[in-house]
Amino acid sequence: MIQRSLFAYALLATALAAAALVGCGTPSGLGSGEPAPPVAVQPHPEGLWPAWARAGTPPGDAGAAEAAQEQAPPTPLAGLPAVPGRGGLAAMEPDAIVCADSRMKAQCGRARIDLPGRAGVRPPVYRDLTGDGAPELIVAADVESGRTVVSVYTAERGKVVQVLFTGGRRLAVEAVGSDLVVRAAASDGAEQAVRYTWDGTRMSTISDEKRYRPCPRSPASPHSSPGSRPTRESPAEKNSVEKGPAEEGP
């Protein structure tokens, strides 16, 4: 009788242990042997023109980044050959695209520049902003007034289409994944950042933020120590200050 009880108890313990192994998961919610899901890596800002990355943008420099205001859908540029099926926009001449764009025509024929400090067209940048695997063309030009204009072009059905045009003074342009962030110093000392993303038709504004730097604290009095409190004057001292010293009689 005792042996049967011990045998039944052993069977019960084995069944409970097996149930625990099958039905319970790890604290993360994963079952035994189940692979962990991949961790999503957040993209970091990447300067498109590192030499111009916030260089020469002193606080208070007038002219912040301008959020693009678009109404009508973009139309293909006229007077350009068809975008090659092999190579895409990278196989075309950037200067020809700039000259065919009415908004960028003033920059047509300008010299190519590699460093900030003079007027001209920065080196072209190619980056996939629409997610179709074909890189867009990003052009920036600096003019004599200190203003910078930025234009983005994509290829649609073999045609070149401008999908973003913006400008401002002393701009720094960054890519965050497939988004573009245009930074500038506003006239009130804040840093303005306008972020653009592809909406299926153009690069549209999704955020326009200003960040203000914390105000520096006023220096402490040389006679006061940190954490000390101002002393109060006694009524007699206050009266002597307000009325001045007592006059002597004749």
C-alpha positions, 0 to 999 in steps of 0.5 A, spaced: 500 500 500 505 504 501 509 503 495 503 504 491 502 511 494 509 513 493 508 511 485 502 515 484 505 521 488 511 520 483 507 520 477 503 526 479 510 530 480 512 528 473 506 530 470 506 537 474 513 538 472 511 537 464 505 541 464 510 547 467 515 546 462 509 546 456 505 552 459 509 557 462 514 562 458 519 566 460 519 573 464 519 576 457 513 572 454 517 567 450 516 560 450 522 555 451 526 555 445 522 561 442 527 566 438 527 573 441 524 578 436 529 583 433 530 590 436 528 596 432 534 600 431 532 608 431 536 612 425 541 617 427 541 624 424 546 624 418 549 631 415 548 631 408 554 636 407 558 635 413 562 641 412 556 645 412 553 642 418 551 648 423 558 651 421 557 659 421 550 659 424 551 664 430 545 665 435 541 671 433 543 670 425 536 672 422 532 667 418 530 660 420 528 655 416 522 655 411 517 650 412 515 648 404 508 650 403 505 646 397 498 646 394 498 643 387 501 637 385 508 637 383 509 637 375 515 634 371 520 639 369 520 640 361 526 640 357 530 634 360 531 627 357 528 621 360 531 619 366 535 612 364 532 606 367 539 604 369 542 609 373 536 613 374 537 620 376 545 619 378 546 618 371 543 625 369 547 631 369 545 635 376 546 642 372 542 640 367 536 639 372 537 645 376 537 649 369 531 646 367 527 648 374 524 655 374 525 655 382 532 654 381 534 657 375 538 663 378 543 657 380 544 655 373 551 655 371 554 657 378 561 654 380 561 648 384 563 649 391 566 644 396 567 648 403 562 654 406 564 661 405 563 663 398 557 662 393 556 656 389 552 649 388 554 644 393 556 637 391 549 633 389 547 628 394 543 622 392 539 618 397 532 614 397 527 618 400 521 615 397 522 608 399 522 605 392 530 603 392 531 609 387 535 615 390 533 622 389 537 628 387 538 633 393 541 640 391 543 645 395 546 652 393 549 658 397 548 665 394 551 671 396 546 674 401 548 668 406 541 664 404 541 657 402 536 654 397 535 646 397 531 642 392 529 635 392 528 631 385 525 624 384 523 620 378 516 619 376 515 615 369 521 617 366 520 624 368 524 629 373 519 632 378 521 637 384 518 634 390 521 639 395 523 646 395 525 650 401 530 655 403 533 660 409 540 663 411 545 658 413 542 652 413 544 645 415 541 639 412 540 632 415 537 625 413 534 621 419 532 615 415 528 617 409 526 623 412 530 630 411 531 635 417 533 642 415 536 646 421 537 654 422 538 659 427 532 663 428 532 671 430 530 670 437 536 665 438 532 659 438 534 653 433 529 651 428 528 644 425 523 643 420 522 635 418 520 633 411 517 626 410 515 622 403 507 622 403 506 619 396 506 625 392 512 630 395 516 631 401 511 634 406 512 638 413 511 633 419 514 637 424 516 645 425 520 646 432 524 651 436 528 649 441 531 655 446 537 654 450 537 655 457 538 662 460 545 662 464 544 664 471 546 671 473 553 670 477 553 670 485 555 676 489 562 676 491 560 677 498 555 671 498 556 664 499 552 658 495 546 657 499 546 663 503 540 667 504 540 675 504 540 678 511 534 682 513 535 689 516 533 691 522 528 697 523 533 702 526 538 700 520 533 701 515 531 708 518 538 710 518 539 708 510 532 712 508 533 718 513 541 719 513 545 720 519 542 725 524 544 732 524 548 735 529 544 741 533 547 748 533 
